[in-house]
Amino acid sequence: MGSQEERKRFVEMVRKSCHIAKKLKELGIRHGGVVRIDSASSPQNWAADPVNNTKLIAQTFREACDVADDYGEKLAAEGEICWGGMHSWKAMIDTLEAVNRPNIGFQADMAHTLLYLLGYNSPEDRILPADFEWKDRAIFEEGLKTLTSALRPWTIDFHVAQNDGTVHGTGSHDKTGRHCLATDPNGRLDIPNDAGYWLRDENGKLTKAFKHICWDGCMFPNEVMTQQQTWNEILSTMIKVRQLHGWYEAE
């Protein structure tokens, strides 16, 4: 969205990102991965004209895909409730389908996609019932199945993360899913188990849609990030995910 000049600048930033990615590959320190994008627009601005604004986002993303294709790169749209046209699971699918390019997909962040279940910025797309309580684990997992079955076919990048079911925004950044530490007692996700809904299909078979995963730990102050215990807990959680859903390939 935005003006023609702003959308042109967006595509140019994608080009620069792809150029950097190419250099990292040439140096031998990047063997895969994606280039992350978002709509850079709020749900409120998008809602002023949903149909035409989705078309505009899709047009801009298509131009970005064409640039990325020149570098052999794929673009991953990170679904967050703060980005217009990406603020709900249904809006996200509508946007991806409108782009209709083979080198674009979905970046699933466990913390952000949790808010899709609650319909925070799109109540009509809420998956969990309005009277849902977090103690109802079976209902929660059914919601995860619905969400992931719709978005998993699009998913080309995956962020392991924790969320306490609330939102957070800093400065001019719209509120989005709040990231928590891996072992936060208020975390709503059983991370190793719930990661499986993204990493395995409806029959429990590994999709192997991507070869690496990462921890997404934004929103933490520096004093937390510089503690060794923080990283011990993150790595321990990541290892548990790998033990449940990883695989080995020949060198």
Backbone as CSV, one residue per row, in Angstrom:
resi,resn,N_x,N_y,N_z,CA_x,CA_y,CA_z,C_x,C_y,C_z
1,MET,0.839,-1.186,0.000,0.000,0.000,0.000,0.881,1.246,0.000
2,GLY,0.278,2.406,0.175,1.059,3.627,0.135,1.084,4.229,-1.258
3,SER,1.862,5.289,-1.410,1.973,5.969,-2.700,2.819,5.152,-3.669
4,GLN,2.795,5.560,-4.923,3.606,4.866,-5.922,5.082,4.936,-5.557
5,GLU,5.509,6.083,-5.046,6.907,6.247,-4.658,7.257,5.336,-3.484
6,GLU,6.349,5.216,-2.521,6.593,4.349,-1.365,6.656,2.884,-1.780
7,ARG,5.789,2.498,-2.699,5.803,1.106,-3.157,7.055,0.815,-3.989
8,LYS,7.495,1.804,-4.738,8.742,1.657,-5.493,9.919,1.480,-4.542
9,ARG,9.903,2.240,-3.447,10.971,2.130,-2.450,10.948,0.753,-1.788
10,PHE,9.757,0.230,-1.545,9.619,-1.105,-0.959,10.289,-2.149,-1.848
11,VAL,9.996,-2.101,-3.131,10.583,-3.069,-4.063,12.096,-2.913,-4.116
12,GLU,12.569,-1.677,-4.035,14.011,-1.445,-4.050,14.670,-2.026,-2.803
13,MET,13.994,-1.949,-1.654,14.538,-2.543,-0.433,14.617,-4.066,-0.553
14,VAL,13.644,-4.654,-1.235,13.700,-6.095,-1.482,14.895,-6.423,-2.369
15,ARG,15.118,-5.597,-3.383,16.268,-5.825,-4.266,17.572,-5.771,-3.480
16,LYS,17.703,-4.791,-2.598,18.918,-4.672,-1.801,19.085,-5.885,-0.880
17,SER,17.982,-6.341,-0.302,18.041,-7.515,0.576,18.488,-8.748,-0.200
18,CYS,17.960,-8.896,-1.407,18.341,-10.039,-2.241,19.808,-9.952,-2.650
19,HIS,20.281,-8.742,-2.887,21.690,-8.560,-3.251,22.596,-8.969,-2.091
20,ILE,22.223,-8.573,-0.885,22.995,-8.961,0.300,22.962,-10.477,0.472
21,ALA,21.779,-11.069,0.273,21.645,-12.526,0.388,22.555,-13.231,-0.613
22,LYS,22.637,-12.682,-1.817,23.508,-13.261,-2.844,24.967,-13.212,-2.409
23,LYS,25.386,-12.084,-1.849,26.770,-11.948,-1.393,27.087,-12.950,-0.284
24,LEU,26.131,-13.146,0.620,26.335,-14.102,1.708,26.458,-15.525,1.169
25,LYS,25.703,-15.830,0.127,25.830,-17.151,-0.502,27.195,-17.307,-1.149
26,GLU,27.643,-16.261,-1.823,28.942,-16.313,-2.490,30.081,-16.481,-1.490
27,LEU,29.882,-15.961,-0.282,30.888,-16.104,0.771,30.826,-17.473,1.443
28,GLY,29.788,-18.239,1.120,29.654,-19.578,1.668,29.056,-19.641,3.054
29,ILE,28.430,-18.556,3.505,27.858,-18.548,4.855,26.329,-18.524,4.844
30,ARG,25.739,-18.602,3.669,24.282,-18.693,3.562,23.958,-19.745,2.515
31,HIS,23.341,-20.827,2.960,23.095,-21.953,2.059,21.615,-22.129,1.718
32,GLY,20.789,-21.250,2.228,19.355,-21.343,1.965,18.669,-20.134,2.553
33,GLY,17.422,-20.308,2.964,16.717,-19.212,3.605,15.825,-18.438,2.658
34,VAL,15.222,-17.382,3.191,14.259,-16.572,2.460,14.526,-15.099,2.748
35,VAL,13.812,-14.246,2.044,13.820,-12.812,2.329,12.441,-12.460,2.875
36,ARG,12.408,-11.940,4.097,11.141,-11.658,4.769,10.537,-10.348,4.274
37,ILE,9.204,-10.331,4.129,8.494,-9.113,3.753,7.209,-8.997,4.568
38,ASP,6.636,-7.794,4.584,5.289,-7.584,5.108,4.660,-6.432,4.340
39,SER,3.402,-6.143,4.614,2.675,-5.136,3.836,2.992,-3.708,4.256
40,ALA,3.673,-3.532,5.387,4.071,-2.201,5.864,2.884,-1.248,5.938
41,SER,1.731,-1.782,6.304,0.525,-0.968,6.423,-0.330,-1.526,7.548
42,SER,-1.095,-0.674,8.195,-1.890,-1.107,9.339,-3.206,-1.742,8.900
43,PRO,-3.786,-2.585,9.745,-5.108,-3.147,9.442,-6.168,-2.062,9.273
44,GLN,-6.018,-0.965,10.010,-6.989,0.123,9.911,-6.959,0.762,8.526
45,ASN,-5.761,1.026,8.012,-5.658,1.605,6.673,-6.163,0.626,5.616
46,TRP,-5.824,-0.641,5.785,-6.282,-1.662,4.842,-7.801,-1.747,4.820
47,ALA,-8.428,-1.638,5.997,-9.874,-1.818,6.128,-10.678,-0.715,5.446
48,ALA,-10.029,0.385,5.079,-10.747,1.460,4.389,-11.249,1.007,3.021
49,ASP,-10.559,0.040,2.418,-10.962,-0.501,1.110,-10.304,-1.870,0.947
50,PRO,-10.821,-2.882,1.640,-10.154,-4.190,1.675,-9.865,-4.796,0.304
51,VAL,-10.819,-4.737,-0.596,-10.644,-5.384,-1.897,-9.521,-4.733,-2.691
52,ASN,-9.601,-3.424,-2.853,-8.595,-2.738,-3.659,-7.245,-2.652,-2.964
53,ASN,-7.252,-2.562,-1.639,-5.975,-2.527,-0.930,-5.264,-3.874,-1.003
54,THR,-6.019,-4.963,-0.960,-5.402,-6.284,-1.144,-4.805,-6.392,-2.544
55,LYS,-5.519,-5.871,-3.534,-4.996,-5.881,-4.906,-3.702,-5.082,-5.001
56,LEU,-3.648,-3.949,-4.293,-2.460,-3.102,-4.337,-1.272,-3.781,-3.656
57,ILE,-1.535,-4.405,-2.513,-0.476,-5.153,-1.827,0.032,-6.276,-2.729
58,ALA,-0.898,-6.998,-3.337,-0.520,-8.118,-4.203,0.306,-7.639,-5.392
59,GLN,-0.073,-6.502,-5.958,0.684,-5.956,-7.088,2.117,-5.626,-6.668
60,THR,2.257,-5.008,-5.502,3.589,-4.661,-5.002,4.401,-5.913,-4.706
61,PHE,3.761,-6.900,-4.095,4.450,-8.158,-3.802,4.869,-8.868,-5.092
62,ARG,4.031,-8.793,-6.132,4.406,-9.426,-7.406,5.650,-8.770,-7.992
63,GLU,5.703,-7.454,-7.916,6.892,-6.747,-8.401,8.120,-7.162,-7.594
64,ALA,7.934,-7.320,-6.290,9.038,-7.761,-5.436,9.446,-9.194,-5.778
65,CYS,8.465,-10.039,-6.081,8.763,-11.424,-6.469,9.581,-11.472,-7.752
66,ASP,9.253,-10.599,-8.688,10.000,-10.569,-9.946,11.460,-10.201,-9.690
67,VAL,11.674,-9.238,-8.794,13.039,-8.849,-8.437,13.752,-10.010,-7.747
68,ALA,13.072,-10.636,-6.791,13.674,-11.752,-6.052,14.016,-12.909,-6.981
69,ASP,13.180,-13.128,-7.977,13.414,-14.228,-8.912,14.718,-14.041,-9.680
70,ASP,15.066,-12.803,-9.955,16.331,-12.523,-10.646,17.535,-12.977,-9.820
71,TYR,17.352,-13.074,-8.503,18.425,-13.496,-7.604,18.250,-14.946,-7.148
72,GLY,17.215,-15.608,-7.641,16.951,-16.972,-7.213,16.456,-17.063,-5.784
73,GLU,15.789,-16.003,-5.309,15.330,-15.947,-3.925,13.817,-16.137,-3.822
74,LYS,13.393,-16.586,-2.640,11.981,-16.671,-2.304,11.655,-15.623,-1.247
75,LEU,10.452,-15.086,-1.311,9.987,-14.114,-0.335,9.018,-14.785,0.624
76,ALA,9.167,-14.487,1.905,8.287,-15.057,2.924,7.554,-13.927,3.636
77,ALA,6.241,-13.920,3.516,5.413,-12.909,4.172,5.122,-13.370,5.598
78,GLU,5.629,-12.610,6.570,5.454,-13.003,7.973,4.087,-12.550,8.471
79,GLY,3.242,-13.519,8.778,1.892,-13.202,9.217,1.857,-12.636,10.622
80,GLU,1.399,-11.396,10.736,1.231,-10.757,12.039,-0.064,-9.964,12.023
81,ILE,-0.695,-9.850,13.176,-1.961,-9.131,13.258,-1.802,-7.634,13.037
82,CYS,-0.568,-7.136,13.019,-0.339,-5.696,12.881,-0.220,-5.245,11.433
83,TRP,-0.159,-6.183,10.473,0.042,-5.810,9.072,-1.255,-5.970,8.288
84,GLY,-1.710,-4.888,7.672,-2.928,-4.931,6.878,-2.824,-5.929,5.738
85,GLY,-3.891,-6.683,5.516,-3.887,-7.704,4.484,-3.159,-8.964,4.894
86,MET,-2.606,-8.949,6.117,-1.896,-10.103,6.673,-2.320,-10.302,8.127
87,HIS,-3.322,-9.561,8.552,-3.693,-9.442,9.961,-4.588,-10.568,10.463
88,SER,-5.048,-11.421,9.573,-5.797,-12.613,9.961,-5.394,-13.740,9.025
89,TRP,-5.694,-14.958,9.436,-5.285,-16.091,8.607,-5.996,-16.086,7.260
90,LYS,-7.250,-15.653,7.242,-7.977,-15.613,5.975,-7.469,-14.490,5.080
91,ALA,-7.208,-13.321,5.670,-6.665,-12.213,4.883,-5.298,-12.574,4.318
92,MET,-4.506,-13.307,5.111,-3.173,-13.710,4.659,-3.270,-14.621,3.438
93,ILE,-4.173,-15.574,3.491,-4.344,-16.483,2.358,-4.853,-15.731,1.137
94,ASP,-5.800,-14.813,1.345,-6.312,-14.015,0.226,-5.178,-13.258,-0.459
95,THR,-4.282,-12.687,0.339,-3.173,-11.920,-0.223,-2.209,-12.821,-0.983
96,LEU,-1.855,-13.956,-0.396,-0.934,-14.874,-1.069,-1.527,-15.392,-2.378
97,GLU,-2.805,-15.710,-2.361,-3.452,-16.188,-3.583,-3.497,-15.092,-4.642
98,ALA,-3.690,-13.852,-4.205,-3.741,-12.738,-5.154,-2.375,-12.476,-5.779
99,VAL,-1.306,-12.701,-5.016,0.046,-12.518,-5.561,0.309,-13.547,-6.658
100,ASN,-0.005,-14.804,-6.364,0.065,-15.869,-7.376,1.434,-15.955,-8.045
101,ARG,2.462,-16.072,-7.213,3.823,-16.250,-7.708,4.431,-17.480,-7.025
102,PRO,5.222,-18.263,-7.745,5.794,-19.476,-7.144,6.873,-19.203,-6.110
103,ASN,7.425,-17.985,-6.096,8.519,-17.701,-5.164,8.087,-16.811,-4.000
104,ILE,6.816,-16.953,-3.600,6.367,-16.305,-2.367,5.678,-17.348,-1.505
105,GLY,5.824,-17.193,-0.198,5.187,-18.110,0.732,4.947,-17.432,2.058
106,PHE,4.630,-18.241,3.050,4.265,-17.739,4.370,5.376,-18.017,5.368
107,GLN,5.670,-17.030,6.191,6.601,-17.221,7.296,5.777,-17.355,8.571
108,ALA,5.791,-18.544,9.155,4.984,-18.827,10.338,5.802,-18.611,11.601
109,ASP,5.387,-17.669,12.402,5.980,-17.412,13.711,4.980,-17.904,14.751
110,MET,5.407,-18.808,15.619,4.480,-19.412,16.571,3.827,-18.381,17.485
111,ALA,4.553,-17.315,17.821,4.005,-16.294,18.710,2.944,-15.458,18.007
112,HIS,3.232,-15.057,16.778,2.299,-14.191,16.061,1.066,-14.947,15.578
113,THR,1.253,-16.150,15.080,0.109,-16.895,14.556,-0.854,-17.318,15.660
114,LEU,-0.375,-17.373,16.901,-1.277,-17.678,18.012,-2.417,-16.667,18.068
115,LEU,-2.109,-15.399,17.747,-3.129,-14.351,17.794,-4.142,-14.484,16.660
116,TYR,-3.773,-15.181,15.574,-4.752,-15.475,14.524,-5.922,-16.278,15.101
117,LEU,-5.604,-17.186,16.017,-6.653,-18.017,16.617,-7.683,-17.182,17.359
118,LEU,-7.229,-16.047,17.912,-8.095,-15.210,18.734,-8.792,-14.113,17.938
119,GLY,-8.421,-13.959,16.658,-9.060,-12.947,15.822,-8.889,-11.541,16.352
120,TYR,-7.702,-11.230,16.871,-7.507,-9.963,17.581,-7.869,-8.750,16.730
121,ASN,-7.386,-8.678,15.507,-7.709,-7.551,14.623,-8.713,-7.930,13.541
122,SER,-9.306,-9.104,13.690,-10.294,-9.561,12.716,-11.229,-10.550,13.403
123,PRO,-12.137,-10.052,14.236,-13.009,-10.935,15.025,-13.787,-11.940,14.179
124,GLU,-14.123,-11.547,12.952,-14.902,-12.445,12.101,-14.097,-13.666,11.660
125,ASP,-12.768,-13.594,11.775,-11.907,-14.713,11.387,-11.396,-15.497,12.596
126,ARG,-11.925,-15.199,13.758,-11.509,-15.910,14.968,-11.810,-17.400,14.822
127,ILE,-10.876,-18.231,15.259,-11.043,-19.682,15.187,-11.509,-20.254,16.519
128,LEU,-10.886,-19.850,17.605,-11.291,-20.340,18.918,-12.616,-19.702,19.327
129,PRO,-13.476,-20.427,20.038,-14.769,-19.865,20.447,-14.594,-18.654,21.353
130,ALA,-15.585,-17.778,21.344,-15.502,-16.539,22.114,-15.351,-16.801,23.606
131,ASP,-15.899,-17.914,24.088,-15.816,-18.234,25.514,-14.656,-19.180,25.824
132,PHE,-13.689,-19.241,24.912,-12.548,-20.143,25.096,-11.765,-19.798,26.356
133,GLU,-11.340,-20.838,27.072,-10.462,-20.691,28.227,-9.195,-21.498,27.975
134,TRP,-8.060,-20.947,28.400,-6.776,-21.563,28.085,-6.615,-22.955,28.684
135,LYS,-7.389,-23.281,29.678,-7.301,-24.622,30.258,-7.880,-25.686,29.322
136,ASP,-8.632,-25.242,28.296,-9.245,-26.181,27.349,-8.240,-26.542,26.257
137,ARG,-7.275,-27.362,26.618,-6.187,-27.696,25.704,-6.687,-28.409,24.445
138,ALA,-7.672,-29.269,24.577,-8.175,-30.005,23.419,-8.782,-29.055,22.390
139,ILE,-9.533,-28.068,22.866,-10.132,-27.088,21.957,-9.040,-26.257,21.296
140,PHE,-8.028,-25.899,22.082,-6.909,-25.127,21.544,-6.211,-25.893,20.418
141,GLU,-5.961,-27.173,20.631,-5.266,-27.956,19.611,-6.125,-28.129,18.362
142,GLU,-7.427,-28.224,18.516,-8.298,-28.289,17.344,-8.205,-26.991,16.547
143,GLY,-8.100,-25.872,17.273,-7.920,-24.593,16.596,-6.611,-24.536,15.838
144,LEU,-5.548,-25.052,16.455,-4.250,-25.103,15.782,-4.317,-25.951,14.515
145,LYS,-5.049,-27.047,14.581,-5.189,-27.907,13.404,-5.865,-27.152,12.262
146,THR,-6.911,-26.394,12.589,-7.614,-25.613,11.568,-6.692,-24.569,10.957
147,LEU,-5.979,-23.858,11.824,-5.085,-22.795,11.367,-3.964,-23.336,10.493
148,THR,-3.292,-24.357,10.987,-2.116,-24.855,10.269,-2.485,-25.608,8.994
149,SER,-3.634,-26.259,8.973,-4.028,-26.951,7.742,-4.270,-25.952,6.618
150,ALA,-4.685,-24.725,6.980,-4.920,-23.693,5.971,-3.630,-23.017,5.528
151,LEU,-2.713,-22.777,6.464,-1.506,-22.011,6.150,-0.270,-22.869,5.891
152,ARG,-0.279,-24.107,6.363,0.899,-24.964,6.189,1.316,-25.125,4.727
153,PRO,0.370,-25.297,3.793,0.790,-25.451,2.390,1.556,-24.245,1.848
154,TRP,1.370,-23.092,2.478,2.061,-21.878,2.046,3.373,-21.651,2.794
155,THR,3.600,-22.393,3.866,4.692,-22.088,4.789,6.042,-22.534,4.239
156,ILE,6.959,-21.560,4.129,8.305,-21.845,3.631,9.384,-21.432,4.628
157,ASP,8.964,-20.907,5.779,9.926,-20.522,6.814,9.206,-20.576,8.152
158,PHE,9.931,-20.947,9.213,9.279,-21.213,10.494,10.091,-20.662,11.652
159,HIS,9.417,-19.920,12.528,10.043,-19.350,13.713,9.460,-19.996,14.965
160,VAL,10.305,-20.629,15.727,9.903,-21.171,17.018,9.813,-20.004,18.002
161,ALA,8.738,-19.949,18.774,8.555,-18.815,19.678,7.505,-19.154,20.730
162,GLN,7.410,-18.288,21.731,6.421,-18.440,22.792,5.587,-17.164,22.891
163,ASN,4.353,-17.302,23.353,3.431,-16.177,23.464,2.518,-16.415,24.656
164,ASP,2.162,-15.340,25.352,1.279,-15.494,26.511,-0.176,-15.154,26.191
165,GLY,-0.488,-15.028,24.905,-1.861,-14.754,24.499,-2.240,-13.293,24.541
166,THR,-1.243,-12.408,24.735,-1.509,-10.973,24.768,-0.777,-10.289,23.620
167,VAL,-0.986,-8.982,23.507,-0.361,-8.213,22.437,0.584,-7.177,23.019
168,HIS,1.468,-6.670,22.164,2.458,-5.688,22.594,2.849,-4.819,21.414
169,GLY,3.018,-3.535,21.659,3.503,-2.620,20.637,4.432,-1.604,21.272
170,THR,5.449,-1.196,20.537,6.412,-0.222,21.045,6.556,0.913,20.045
171,GLY,6.517,2.150,20.534,6.669,3.292,19.641,5.546,3.340,18.622
172,SER,5.917,3.450,17.342,4.920,3.535,16.276,4.476,2.164,15.781
173,HIS,5.059,1.104,16.333,4.726,-0.248,15.886,3.374,-0.662,16.457
174,ASP,2.437,-1.028,15.566,1.132,-1.491,16.017,1.278,-2.720,16.902
175,LYS,0.286,-2.930,17.747,0.317,-4.086,18.634,0.311,-5.379,17.837
176,THR,1.139,-6.311,18.283,1.207,-7.624,17.653,1.414,-8.661,18.745
177,GLY,1.518,-9.932,18.369,1.656,-10.977,19.371,2.889,-10.777,20.238
178,ARG,2.713,-10.862,21.555,3.825,-10.638,22.473,4.715,-11.880,22.562
179,HIS,5.988,-11.691,22.279,6.944,-12.778,22.436,7.313,-12.941,23.908
180,CYS,7.431,-14.192,24.331,7.838,-14.511,25.696,9.088,-15.378,25.650
181,LEU,9.766,-15.453,26.766,10.906,-16.352,26.861,10.438,-17.798,26.756
182,ALA,11.341,-18.650,26.361,10.982,-20.044,26.077,10.306,-20.734,27.256
183,THR,10.738,-20.405,28.469,10.209,-21.088,29.656,9.273,-20.200,30.469
184,ASP,8.755,-19.152,29.862,7.839,-18.250,30.570,6.646,-19.043,31.109
185,PRO,6.376,-18.981,32.412,5.259,-19.749,32.978,3.901,-19.314,32.445
186,ASN,3.836,-18.105,31.859,2.577,-17.624,31.288,2.422,-17.988,29.814
187,GLY,3.429,-18.637,29.252,3.363,-19.021,27.848,2.217,-19.984,27.584
188,ARG,1.505,-19.753,26.486,0.328,-20.567,26.165,0.643,-21.763,25.277
189,LEU,1.850,-21.796,24.740,2.206,-22.851,23.797,3.027,-23.952,24.460
190,ASP,2.718,-25.188,24.117,3.597,-26.318,24.409,4.513,-26.393,23.191
191,ILE,5.620,-25.678,23.242,6.399,-25.406,22.038,6.776,-26.659,21.247
192,PRO,7.420,-27.662,21.854,7.814,-28.834,21.051,6.617,-29.534,20.407
193,ASN,5.536,-29.671,21.154,4.346,-30.337,20.618,3.675,-29.491,19.545
194,ASP,3.451,-28.210,19.836,2.680,-27.357,18.933,3.441,-27.021,17.655
195,ALA,4.763,-27.066,17.715,5.544,-26.869,16.491,5.206,-27.939,15.459
196,GLY,4.831,-29.106,15.944,4.521,-30.210,15.046,3.353,-29.945,14.126
197,TYR,2.427,-29.092,14.542,1.294,-28.781,13.669,1.739,-28.021,12.425
198,TRP,2.858,-27.322,12.529,3.418,-26.614,11.376,4.380,-27.491,10.584
199,LEU,5.095,-28.364,11.284,6.164,-29.130,10.651,5.707,-30.477,10.095
200,ARG,4.508,-30.906,10.473,3.966,-32.175,9.987,2.607,-31.947,9.334
201,ASP,2.269,-32.791,8.365,0.976,-32.647,7.705,-0.131,-33.272,8.547
202,GLU,-1.343,-33.305,8.000,-2.492,-33.792,8.764,-2.389,-35.274,9.107
203,ASN,-1.486,-35.979,8.426,-1.274,-37.395,8.714,-0.061,-37.634,9.611
204,GLY,0.540,-36.553,10.075,1.687,-36.670,10.960,3.013,-36.843,10.253
205,LYS,3.015,-36.725,8.931,4.251,-36.894,8.161,4.988,-35.563,8.058
206,LEU,6.311,-35.599,8.262,7.112,-34.383,8.142,7.002,-33.810,6.732
207,THR,6.755,-32.500,6.645,6.643,-31.874,5.326,8.013,-31.612,4.709
208,LYS,9.016,-31.365,5.549,10.369,-31.034,5.090,10.341,-29.875,4.092
209,ALA,9.449,-28.915,4.352,9.295,-27.768,3.460,10.453,-26.788,3.583
210,PHE,11.232,-26.894,4.656,12.405,-26.043,4.854,13.394,-26.824,5.696
211,LYS,14.667,-26.471,5.589,15.710,-27.272,6.214,16.248,-26.678,7.508
212,HIS,15.785,-25.504,7.873,16.239,-24.944,9.137,15.088,-24.203,9.800
213,ILE,15.169,-24.091,11.112,14.224,-23.295,11.878,15.029,-22.341,12.747
214,CYS,14.376,-21.331,13.271,15.088,-20.380,14.131,14.206,-20.003,15.308
215,TRP,14.818,-19.420,16.308,14.088,-18.873,17.448,13.837,-17.401,17.173
216,ASP,12.611,-16.955,17.361,12.275,-15.543,17.198,12.112,-14.947,18.587
217,GLY,13.054,-14.111,18.971,13.055,-13.567,20.328,13.050,-12.063,20.382
218,CYS,12.260,-11.416,19.519,12.186,-9.961,19.601,11.430,-9.552,20.867
219,MET,11.518,-8.297,21.221,10.795,-7.689,22.343,11.474,-7.869,23.696
220,PHE,12.652,-8.474,23.746,13.322,-8.658,25.030,14.382,-7.580,25.241
221,PRO,14.520,-7.057,26.457,15.546,-6.045,26.733,16.948,-6.641,26.683
222,ASN,17.936,-5.780,26.509,19.322,-6.233,26.377,19.796,-7.025,27.588
223,GLU,19.347,-6.629,28.785,19.821,-7.329,29.975,19.352,-8.784,30.005
224,VAL,18.235,-9.061,29.343,17.769,-10.444,29.234,18.584,-11.194,28.188
225,MET,18.849,-10.529,27.073,19.547,-11.180,25.969,21.015,-11.463,26.278
226,THR,21.572,-10.783,27.250,22.984,-10.995,27.584,23.181,-12.008,28.708
227,GLN,22.101,-12.626,29.164,22.211,-13.651,30.204,22.392,-15.027,29.570
228,GLN,23.362,-15.775,30.037,23.614,-17.103,29.489,22.407,-18.018,29.651
229,GLN,21.688,-17.875,30.767,20.539,-18.738,31.021,19.462,-18.576,29.955
230,THR,19.309,-17.349,29.451,18.332,-17.106,28.385,18.610,-18.013,27.201
231,TRP,19.872,-18.078,26.797,20.242,-18.860,25.619,20.260,-20.353,25.905
232,ASN,20.585,-20.716,27.130,20.504,-22.132,27.497,19.071,-22.643,27.341
233,GLU,18.110,-21.838,27.785,16.709,-22.248,27.721,16.192,-22.244,26.285
234,ILE,16.629,-21.259,25.496,16.224,-21.213,24.090,16.760,-22.430,23.341
235,LEU,18.052,-22.702,23.504,18.661,-23.825,22.790,18.078,-25.157,23.251
236,SER,17.780,-25.269,24.531,17.162,-26.489,25.040,15.805,-26.718,24.383
237,THR,15.040,-25.639,24.233,13.728,-25.740,23.589,13.862,-26.105,22.120
238,MET,14.810,-25.480,21.434,15.028,-25.773,20.019,15.442,-27.227,19.813
239,ILE,16.269,-27.737,20.709,16.699,-29.135,20.609,15.508,-30.074,20.782
240,LYS,14.592,-29.724,21.684,13.395,-30.547,21.876,12.544,-30.573,20.605
241,VAL,12.443,-29.422,19.934,11.700,-29.375,18.671,12.377,-30.264,17.635
242,ARG,13.702,-30.167,17.561,14.443,-30.984,16.594,14.309,-32.469,16.900
243,GLN,14.348,-32.823,18.173,14.235,-34.233,18.544,12.878,-34.809,18.142
244,LEU,11.837,-34.000,18.229,10.496,-34.480,17.893,10.206,-34.438,16.396
245,HIS,10.784,-33.447,15.698,10.350,-33.212,14.318,11.494,-33.065,13.315
246,GLY,12.730,-33.244,13.750,13.852,-33.090,12.837,14.150,-34.362,12.070
247,TRP,15.091,-34.275,11.154,15.531,-35.438,10.393,16.974,-35.220,9.954
248,TYR,17.596,-36.277,9.498,18.987,-36.207,9.067,19.077,-36.483,7.572
249,GLU,20.013,-35.801,6.927,20.272,-36.018,5.511,21.742,-36.352,5.323
250,ALA,22.039,-37.065,4.269,23.432,-37.400,3.968,24.214,-36.127,3.688
251,GLU,25.466,-36.103,4.127,26.317,-34.930,3.895,26.561,-34.738,2.401
